[in-house]
Amino acid sequence: MRVGNSWPILALFLAAGALAKNVEYKCFLEMGGAKPAIVHFVLDQEKAKNLAYSLPYTRLHLKGEPMVTKVHECVAADSAFSSAAARKLEQQQPR
């Protein structure tokens, strides 16, 4: 049984995947003995939900490739941190 040409359906499926929404998040982190820092990430909206759980023991693509040792908090980039220490550091740290 021949269904017909499936290319249009495949193209529609691929286009829908390409439209996956990316979001920006910021995290208050500690990295291998260095001072705490605010680090920004742009990632798929679905992956953002688990960002804080996936970062520990990850090497970041920053100078010296520091390893994340502790995640204090991750929030959407347009949201405020709940931690006073994170808010203070965000004001001091250049973006």
N, C-alpha and C positions, 0 to 999 in steps of 0.2 A: 504494500500500500504506500503510495507516494503522497506525502503531505504537501509538497510544493517547495518553493524557494524559502529557506529559513534565514537568508541574509538580513532582510529588514528587521526581523525579530532580534537577531544577534546584534545588529547595530544599535537598536533601541536599548537593549540590555547593557551594552558597553557604555553608551552615552549616559545612562542612569548612574552607573558606577563612577563615571568620570565627574559627575556632579556632586559627589560626596562632599559634605560641608566640612571645611577645616575651621578650627577655632583656635584662638590664642589663649594660653593659660600662663600664669606666673606661679612659681613655687618658691617658698622660703626653705632653703636647703643648707645643709652642712656638707662640706666636701673634704674628706681626708685631712683633717687637722687645720684646714684654712678657716678664715673667718666665715661666718654665715653669709649667704648671698641670696639675692633674688634673681632667678633665672627664668627667662621666657621661653615658651615652647609653642610651636604651631603644629597641630596634629588633627587627625580625623576626629570628628565629634564623638564617635563611639569609643575610641581609644582614650579620650580625655577623661572619661568616667573613672578609669583605673590608673590614671597617671601617677598619683601619689604612691600606689602600691607597686608600680613597675619600675620606679626610679632607684630604690636602694640597690647599691652595689653595681650601678651602671656607670660606665666611664663616659663623660661628656666630651663633646667635640669643642673643647676650649683649650687655651694654652696649657700645656702640661698634662692634658687629658685627666683631670681630676675625677676621682670616684665619689659618687654620692654616698655619704655615710648615714645621713639622717634627713628625712623629709618632715618638716614641721607642718607645712600647710601648702595646698595648691588650690587656686581659685581662678575663675575666668579673669582675663586681663582687665576687663572693665569693672571688676568687683573689688571691694576693699578686703584686705586681710582681716581676720578676726583678732590676730595677735598684735598687741601694741608694739612689740619688738620688730615684727615684720613691717608694719606701717612706718615706723621710724626709719628703718633701714632703707625702705623704698624711697623715702623722701631724700635721703642722703646719697643714694647710689645713682650715678648717671645712667641714663637709658641709652 
